[in-house]
């Protein structure tokens, strides 16, 4: 989702020599293959968007994979970039790096000030390690590596699997299927009260290209909309987009996760970037893509 969006924005900006590989073509967990790729291609600017990601179930049940795979990807790509002469690397982290009970909105300096959300701790620790890896390569080797912390992402090419996806695409598929089956109600995990911020992937891509061109600092940068909503409100907005008129049943026996996760995006805005896509607009574009790509829900 993110890599394809960045590719589109680089093309729009007039770049032609864009080097990409899918995960099937190049397994970035494989150090030998990764170093061979960088030695052969010699990229000058690297967007590190690759990661193993998933929702609350995947994070909590595949904990070893989420920490091991993400550490391997980051270690291989950052080191191979530096050793093969890349001019700059942009690392994409995640808003889950911040403490579970963080003051809101979340400022960048809140990193490592309190315990993490337990369900996604392995993934968060891997992403924190990626930030510190970039900082260490900057400090020791002078390698120009910057780190962006995006909030919850969604958009075309998202993962709509009901078990392993994030909350927004899972809800979209669940509501769509409830409509197709003429169900009177559908179940949503948790209480519906947690608040989340959602960023359209095209906005993140725009931010990545902007900061690759315009920022060389060591400090991490939050990337989000600065606006959040409850899971209940999100579900009802998706129902409006899908055209489903049934009822929501909240299963409070299932975990809610972090109560609230709203990013302070004042640093990003002061550096010339601001999100442009409103939630309902982004949801409509995402749903149109979902309808046009039925295999995405398999």
C-alpha positions as MATLAB code, in Angstrom:
seq = 'XXXXXXXXXXXXXXXXXXXXXXXXXXXXXXXXXXXXXXXXXXXXXXXXXXXXXXXXXXXXXXXXXXXXXXXXXXXXXXXXXXXXXXXXXXXXXXXXXXXXXXXXXXXXXXXXXXXXXXXXXXXXXXXXXXXXXXXXXXXXXXXXXXXXXXXXXXXXXXXXXXXXXXXXXXXXXXXXXXXXXXXXXXXXXXXXXXXXXXXXXXXXXXXXXXXXXXXXXXXXXXXXXXXXXXXXXXXXXXXXXXXXXXXXXXXXXXXXXXXXXXXXXXXXXXXXXXXXXXXXXXXXXXXXXXXXXXXXXX';
ca = [
       0.000    0.000    0.000;
       2.601    2.569    1.089;
       5.293    1.602   -1.396;
       2.948    1.810   -4.376;
       1.686    5.207   -3.209;
       5.235    6.566   -2.882;
       6.023    5.215   -6.354;
       3.040    7.094   -7.822;
       4.090   10.355   -6.189;
       7.679   10.015   -7.372;
       6.381    9.518  -10.916;
       4.155   12.587  -10.567;
       7.207   14.569   -9.445;
       8.972   13.622  -12.691;
      11.368   10.958  -11.405;
      12.067    8.182  -13.916;
      14.872    6.022  -12.531;
      12.797    4.469   -9.739;
      14.053    1.101   -8.490;
      11.529   -1.220   -6.844;
      11.172   -4.843   -5.825;
       8.149   -6.676   -4.480;
       8.538   -8.889   -1.417;
       8.265  -11.908   -3.721;
      11.137  -10.612   -5.864;
      13.399   -9.655   -2.948;
      13.096  -10.926    0.634;
      14.632   -8.111    2.678;
      14.947  -10.453    5.659;
      17.612  -12.271    3.633;
      20.852  -10.401    4.255;
      22.758  -11.963    1.351;
      20.010  -11.152   -1.157;
      19.561   -7.623    0.202;
      23.257   -6.736    0.041;
      23.523   -8.186   -3.470;
      20.581   -6.030   -4.579;
      22.085   -2.823   -3.175;
      25.525   -3.610   -4.593;
      23.992   -4.172   -8.034;
      21.538   -1.266   -8.143;
      23.415    1.397   -6.105;
      20.327    3.487   -5.214;
      20.997    7.088   -4.213;
      17.804    7.690   -2.207;
      16.048    4.922   -0.269;
      12.460    4.903    1.008;
      12.227    2.095    3.583;
       8.496    1.325    3.484;
       8.811   -2.470    3.783;
       7.581   -4.039    7.022;
       5.567   -6.904    8.469;
       2.363   -5.250    9.648;
      -1.046   -6.301   10.927;
      -3.879   -5.558   13.293;
      -4.323   -6.338   16.971;
      -4.837  -10.102   16.449;
      -1.805  -10.539   14.193;
       0.390   -8.429   16.475;
      -0.596  -10.356   19.583;
      -0.439  -13.899   18.154;
       2.607  -13.622   15.859;
       4.827  -11.714   18.252;
       8.087  -13.449   17.337;
       7.566  -12.840   13.611;
       6.728   -9.181   14.107;
       9.877   -8.378   16.042;
      12.291  -10.692   14.178;
      11.178   -9.900   10.622;
      11.042   -6.136   11.119;
      14.431   -6.036   12.827;
      15.936   -8.084    9.998;
      14.434   -5.863    7.277;
      15.599   -2.658    8.949;
      19.093   -3.878    9.796;
      19.731   -5.178    6.279;
      18.359   -2.174    4.390;
      19.901    0.576    6.532;
      23.349   -1.024    6.598;
      23.295   -1.991    2.907;
      22.209    1.545    1.979;
      25.077    3.091    3.912;
      27.718    0.625    2.697;
      26.726    1.084   -0.930;
      26.884    4.858   -0.910;
      23.246    5.931   -0.675;
      22.949    9.679   -0.199;
      19.863    9.501    2.025;
      17.430    7.035    3.585;
      13.900    7.663    4.835;
      12.659    5.216    7.478;
       8.939    4.800    8.106;
       8.098    3.963   11.693;
       4.680    3.922   13.342;
       2.652    5.805   15.924;
       2.583    2.606   18.019;
       6.129    3.441   19.169;
       4.649    5.759   21.799;
       3.565    4.729   25.314;
       0.099    3.236   25.789;
      -1.105    5.952   28.157;
       0.561    8.897   26.452;
      -0.542   12.515   26.964;
      -2.654   13.613   23.990;
      -1.893   14.766   21.373;
       1.350   12.786   21.233;
       4.522   14.810   20.788;
       7.677   13.276   19.324;
       9.548   13.756   22.608;
       7.178   11.324   24.408;
       9.074    8.391   22.872;
      10.439    5.994   25.539;
       8.827    7.822   28.467;
       6.482    5.000   29.651;
       5.424    1.375   28.890;
       4.089    0.387   25.471;
       0.720   -1.164   24.579;
       1.295   -4.892   25.368;
      -0.548   -6.313   22.342;
       1.791   -4.686   19.798;
       4.935   -4.339   21.909;
       7.168   -6.549   19.692;
       6.320   -4.530   16.561;
       6.734   -1.243   18.426;
      10.120   -2.271   19.826;
      11.282   -3.212   16.332;
      10.242    0.203   15.000;
      11.931    1.990   17.923;
      15.077   -0.003   17.136;
      14.806    1.223   13.531;
      14.682    4.827   14.703;
      17.711    4.327   16.939;
      19.554    2.475   14.162;
      19.107    5.460   11.856;
      20.212    7.835   14.605;
      23.296    5.711   15.348;
      24.342    5.529   11.681;
      23.925    9.308   11.471;
      26.006    9.855   14.634;
      28.794    7.376   13.900;
      29.006    7.399   10.102;
      27.383   10.689    9.089;
      24.736    8.764    7.129;
      21.804   11.024    6.255;
      18.842    8.972    7.499;
      15.533   10.500    8.598;
      12.512    8.928   10.319;
       8.793    9.599    9.890;
       6.158    8.270   12.300;
       2.848    7.861   10.436;
      -0.432    7.316   12.229;
      -2.879    4.537   11.230;
      -2.814    4.222    7.435;
      -5.438    3.119    4.940;
      -6.151    3.286    1.222;
      -5.864    1.347   -2.060;
      -3.836   -1.885   -1.861;
      -4.581   -2.260    1.868;
      -4.914   -5.706    3.456;
      -8.610   -6.542    3.896;
      -8.137   -9.920    5.568;
     -10.530  -10.180    8.522;
      -7.962  -11.835   10.806;
      -4.676  -10.102   10.035;
      -5.646   -6.613    8.862;
      -5.919   -3.324   10.733;
      -9.223   -2.072   12.088;
     -10.292    0.149    9.169;
      -9.949   -2.330    6.252;
     -11.341   -5.144    8.433;
     -14.399   -3.038    9.236;
     -14.850   -2.081    5.596;
     -14.842   -5.701    4.471;
     -17.089   -6.801    7.349;
     -19.654   -4.074    6.613;
     -19.541   -4.748    2.870;
     -20.177   -8.451    3.436;
     -23.006   -7.701    5.887;
     -24.615   -5.601    3.166;
     -24.143   -8.273    0.513;
     -25.681  -10.909    2.804;
     -28.529   -8.627    3.924;
     -27.485   -9.080    7.558;
     -29.375   -7.016   10.120;
     -26.272   -6.532   12.269;
     -22.531   -7.131   12.420;
     -20.040   -7.491   15.277;
     -17.193   -5.081   16.080;
     -14.461   -6.068   18.518;
     -14.178   -3.992   21.701;
     -16.300   -1.238   23.142;
     -16.148    1.170   20.204;
     -14.834    3.901   22.511;
     -11.091    3.924   21.658;
     -10.093    6.893   19.537;
      -7.911    6.603   16.458;
      -6.450    8.900   13.828;
      -6.413    7.730   10.195;
      -4.196    8.956    7.362;
      -4.851    8.251    3.684;
      -1.841    6.506    2.137;
      -1.567    9.061   -0.680;
      -1.091   11.793    1.936;
       1.695    9.786    3.568;
       3.345    9.309    0.179;
       3.225   13.047   -0.389;
       4.811   13.563    3.041;
       7.566   11.025    2.315;
       8.551   12.725   -0.936;
       8.320   16.169    0.684;
      10.598   15.297    3.606;
      13.048   13.368    1.457;
      13.535   16.636   -0.424;
      13.189   19.144    2.385;
      14.405   17.660    5.695;
      17.769   16.422    6.920;
      17.284   16.562   10.680;
      17.856   13.912   13.335;
      14.536   14.405   15.115;
      11.657   12.082   14.216;
       8.555   13.635   12.630;
       4.946   12.649   13.316;
       2.835   12.334   10.169;
      -0.942   12.426   10.591;
      -4.072   14.508   10.236;
      -4.234   15.836   13.797;
      -7.890   14.694   13.911;
      -9.252   11.487   15.461;
     -12.557    9.678   15.939;
     -13.936    6.778   17.963;
     -14.090    3.292   16.465;
     -17.881    3.660   16.717;
     -17.754    6.843   14.602;
     -15.393    5.178   12.124;
     -17.740    2.209   11.715;
     -20.738    4.465   11.110;
     -18.853    6.505    8.525;
     -17.886    3.312    6.689;
     -21.534    2.198    6.849;
     -22.483    5.459    5.148;
     -19.856    4.975    2.434;
     -20.827    1.329    1.845;
     -24.557    2.029    2.009;
     -25.304   -0.424    4.811;
     -28.239    0.327    7.094;
     -27.971   -2.462    9.689;
     -26.872   -2.268   13.321;
     -23.531   -2.503   15.134;
     -23.003   -4.986   17.971;
     -19.907   -4.260   20.076;
     -18.183   -7.289   21.637;
     -16.704   -5.834   24.811;
     -15.074   -9.164   25.703;
     -12.465   -8.416   23.024;
      -9.538   -6.035   23.671;
      -9.701   -2.334   22.883;
      -5.969   -1.688   22.736;
      -4.647    1.811   23.394;
      -7.472    4.147   24.583;
      -6.412    7.035   22.357;
      -3.624    7.675   19.867;
      -3.662   11.161   18.359;
      -0.438   12.597   16.992;
       0.761   16.138   17.474;
       1.635   17.072   13.883;
       2.814   20.624   14.524;
       6.437   19.757   13.659;
       5.441   18.376   10.249;
       3.226   21.374    9.562;
       6.001   23.800   10.538;
       8.204   22.061    7.964;
       5.729   22.619    5.152;
       3.535   19.506    5.055;
      -0.140   19.061    5.955;
      -2.578   16.186    5.267;
      -5.207   17.031    2.648;
      -7.627   14.084    2.481;
     -10.658   14.096    4.780;
     -11.659   10.723    6.234;
     -14.921   10.217    4.323;
     -13.263   11.206    1.048;
     -10.446    8.727    1.632;
     -12.883    6.002    2.637;
     -14.851    6.453   -0.587;
     -11.705    6.129   -2.693;
     -10.615    3.075   -0.712;
     -14.018    1.397   -1.066;
     -14.060    1.989   -4.814;
     -10.659    0.301   -5.045;
     -11.908   -2.575   -2.864;
     -14.910   -3.113   -5.149;
     -12.676   -3.099   -8.219;
     -10.234   -5.597   -6.687;
     -12.253   -8.430   -5.160;
      -9.192  -10.614   -4.689;
      -7.925   -8.054   -2.149;
     -10.447   -9.407    0.339;
      -9.352  -13.027    0.041;
];
